[in-house]
Amino acid sequence: MVLVGTDDLVLRARAGDDEAFRQLTEPYRRELQVHCYRMLGSLQDAEDALQDTLLAAWQGLGGFEERASIRTWLYRIATNRCLNVRRAASRRSAAAWDLPGIEPPEPTRLGEIPWLQPIPDDVLADAAHTPPGPEARYEQTESISLAFVTALQVLPPRQVAVLVLRDVLGFPASEVADMLDSTVDSVHSALKRARTSLRRRLPAPVSDAPAEDAIVAKFVTAYEAADLQALIALFTDDVFLSMPPVPLEYQGLNAVARFLGMLFDAGRRYRLVPTRANGQPAFGVYGDDGAGGCGRSGLIVVGITGARVSSIVRFESGLLPRFGLPSAFSDR
């Protein structure tokens, strides 16, 4: 995509005009942020990578030869910044269980991705104005789901880059090879391996909106009432619950029921305030203080398959402001 006046903006930006640089890069800011998020799985890491990308673009504009579009050039920089982060050993480490006085049941397994964070749907909406290329294989909603982003995090970094650039964004193999300083044959090989790995990890597609609305309404009613049996009736047999950065994960109806039963038996009661994340239903979770007030407890993202809840991912309460949710609210 070439914007009208791009050549003039490039010349002005090279001369040090920061407003020209802003006009040159602003149309791509949101989609680059979403690209970094897919590759890194963390909203904070994506924001940092985006800032590094724009700084590198500003500093390297003199080397932009205009053989590719500004958009492609920015994606090259962003992808390589994300690869550097993926290869670093300093990603966020796991956190300890954070509910004092309550001992969690034995987990099914320990999670491998403590840095996982959700992304608000309004960020995705801002990035959706640029359609993917003709070679893209994934729909926008599928390619930003928590399940998809989580699956990407366990692939080797280069495979992630190739799969996102080819199958999500639809860049031609020749452009991807150029972005990665590689060959077309190497891109095809990495893409084949990435597709195979991803197919083994991705669940079935999420439901359509009418089924989602109905199941979500039932989920909220049951959760706020601490009605464990009503929740169990909504779950798939292989329902999954996780809570990054705490690594405890629970897989299957019995395991998830034990975990939720532990919370409810301890007297925990919650209010849910709706939002959306990763194209999925999400809720700010507020713990009832028993006096009509509710303090923030966390943020959960709910996965729906068919007419059942297939996953619950709980995140830290510090993310609530990013979704425009308050730190507390009162029924009074």
N, C-alpha and C positions, 0 to 999 in steps of 0.2 A: 504494500500500500504506500503510495507516494502522495504526500500532502501538497496542496497548492502552496507555492512559495517556499518549499523545502530548501532549495538551493540557496536562496537568499538567507534563510534562517541559519543554515550551516555556516555560511560565510560570516554572518554577524556573531554567531556563537564562537567560532574559531578566533574571532577578534576580541573575545572576552565579554560579550553581551550575555549576561546570565538570563535576562528575560527571553532572549531569542532561544537560548538552550531550553528554558522551561517550556516554551511553545512547541519546540521540536520534540520533546520527550513526554510531555504531559498526556497526550492521547494514548500512550502505551503504559502509563504508570500502573493502573489497576490490573491489566492483564499480565503484566510482568510480576506483580505481587502474587497473583494467583498461580502463575507458573512456578515461582520460587516456593510457594506453599506446597504445591503438589510434590515437588522434588524433596522438600525438607520435612514436611509433615508438622511443622511448628509455625504458628502465626508470628511469634516473636522472631524466630530465625528468618522467616520470609521477609519481614519488614527490615531486618538488618541487612539481608542480602540485597534487597531492593536499593537501599541507600548506598551500599557498596557498588552496586551496578551503576547507579547514576553518577556517583563520584568518579568511577573509572571511565565512564563515557565522557564526562566533562573534561577529564584530564587527557583522554585519548582521542578527542575529536579531530585533532590534527592528522591522525592516522586513518581516519575514515575515508576510504577511497571511492565510495559510492558505487562499488560493483554490485552491492546488495542494497536493499532498502534500509532506511533507518531502523525500522521494526526488526528486520532480520539481524542487523548488527547489534541491537540492544539485546535480542534473545541470545545471541552468541555470548555476550558478556555475562548476562544473568545466569545462563546455564553453567558456564565455567566457574562463576563465583559459587554457585550452589554445589558443584562438584567438589570444590575445595572444602566447603563446610561438611559435606558427606564423608569426606576422607579424613577429617580431623578427628582426633581422639577425645575432644573436649565437649561432646554433646551432653545435654543435660542428663544427670544420673538419676536413679530411682530415689523416691522419697519414702519415708516411713509411714506406716498406718497412722492416721491423724485423729482418731476418735478415742480420747482417753476414757478408760473405764469400760470399754467394750472390746472384747477379744474376737477378732474375725474368725470364721470357720476356715478349715484347711482349704487353700485354693486348689483349683484344678491344675494350674500351672502358674509360672511367673512370666509376666510380659517382658518383651524385648525392646519396647519402644516407649520409654518413659517421657520422651520429649513431645509426644503426640499432643496436638492442640486442635480445637475446632476453628473454623473460619466463619464469620457472620455472613448470612445470605446477602446483605446489602453490598458487601464487597464483591461478591460473585455477580450480582446484578449489574454493578458498574462496569464489570469486565466483559459482560456478555454481548456487547454491541459489535464485537469483532468475531464473525463466524469462523469456525475452523476451516482449514484447507480441504480440498476435495479428497485427500487421501486419509483423512481422519476416520477412525473406526469406532470411537466411543462418543455417546451422547454427552452433552454438557453435564446433565444431572448425574449420570453414572460416573463420570470422570472426576467428580469432586466429592463423591460420597466418602464417608469415613472409612468404609471397608476398602475402597479403591486406594485412598491415600495411605492407609495402613499397610496394604499389601505392597505398595511401592517401596516402603521404608526398608523392607528386608531384602530387596533386590540389590545386586551390586550397583554402585553409583553410575557407571557408564551405561548399563542396561536401562536404568531409570531414565537417564537423559534421552537415550534413543527412543524409548517407548513413548515418553511424553511428547517429544518433538514430532515423532512420526504419527503415532496412533491417536493422540489427543489433539494436537495442534495441526496436524496434516502438512507439515513441511516436507518437501520432496527429499528423497534420500541424498541427493547431491548436496543440497543446502545443509542438511544435518551433518554430513561428512565434513563439510567446510567449517561448520561451527565447532566441531570437535577435533579439528586437525587430523582427520582420519580418512579412510577410504570408503567408497560406497559398499564394497564387499564386506568390510568390517561392520558397517552399520547394519546391513542385512543380517549378518550372523548374530550380532548382539540383539537385534529385534526379535529374531526367531527364539532365542533362549529366553528373553524377557516375556514374550507372549506365553510360552509354555509354563513358566513359573507362575505367571499371574493367573492363568486359567485354574491352576490347582488351588489357589487361595481365595478367589472371589466367590461370594455367595450368589444366590439367584438375584435377579433385579428386584428393586423395591416395587411396592404396589402403586396403583394409580391413586389419584387424589381423593375420589369419593371413599374408597376403602380406608385410606389413610386417615381422613377426617373422623370417621366413625370409630376406628380403633384407638385413635389418640384421645378422643373424648372419654372413652371407657377407661383408658389407662390413667388419665388424670384423676378421675373419680375414685378409682380403686387405690391409687397411690396416696392421695390425700387422706383417704379413710383408713389407711393402713390395713386394707382388706387383702390379705395374702392370697386367699383362695380365688378371689376375683382376678388378681394379677396373674396367677398361675393359669387360669383359664384363657388368658390372652396370649400366653407365650407359645412359641414354637418348641418342639421337643429339644432342639439343639440351641436354645436361646443362650446368648453370650453376654456376660457382664464384665466390664473392666473399669479401671479408675486411674489412668495415668495422671501424675507420675508415680503413684503407688503401683507396684508391679503385680498385685494380686489380681488374678483372673479366674472367672467361674464359668464353666461351660456345661450346658445341659440343664434341664428343668429342675432336677433335684438340687444341684449345686447352687443355682441362682435362688431357688426358694429358701434354701438354708441361709444364704447371706441376707436376703431381705427380711426373713423371719427373725434373724438376729437383731436387725435394726428395730423392727417394730416391737419385738418382745422387750427391748430395752427402753421402751416408752418414747422412741423417736417418732415425731409427727412432723409432716412437711406441707408446705404450700408450694405450688408450682405456678410459675409465671411464664407464659408462652413466648417463645422467640423462634428463630430458625437458624440452623447452622449446617453447612455442607449440603444444602438442598434437602435437609431432613428436619422433622419436628425436633425442637429443643426446648428446654425449660430452665429458667433460673430456679434453683431449689433453695427454699428458705425454711430454716428450722423454727418450729413454734416454741416461743419462750414461755408459754402458759399464761401470759398476761395480755393477750391480744396483739402482741408484736411478733415479728419474725425477722431473725437475722440471717444473713446469707450463709448458705451451706455449700453450694457448688453449682455446677451447670451440667445437665445431662442431655445427651443427644440420643434419640430413640430411632432404631432401625426397624422398618416395617417390611415384612415379606408376605405377600398375599394379604390375608386378613389377620395376621398375627404379629406380635412384637418379637423380633428376632435378635435384637441387641439393645443393650443399655450401656452407654459409655459415660462415666461420670468424671468431670474435670474440676479443677480447683476453683474456689469462689473468686479468686483474683481476676478471673476472666470476665466476670459479669459486666463490669463497666464497658468493655469492648463491644458488648451487645446492647448497650443502652439501658441496662437493668440497674435498679437501685441497690445500694448496699443493705437496705432493710426496708420493710414496709409494715404498715399496721392496719388491722381490720377496723380499728376504732374510728 
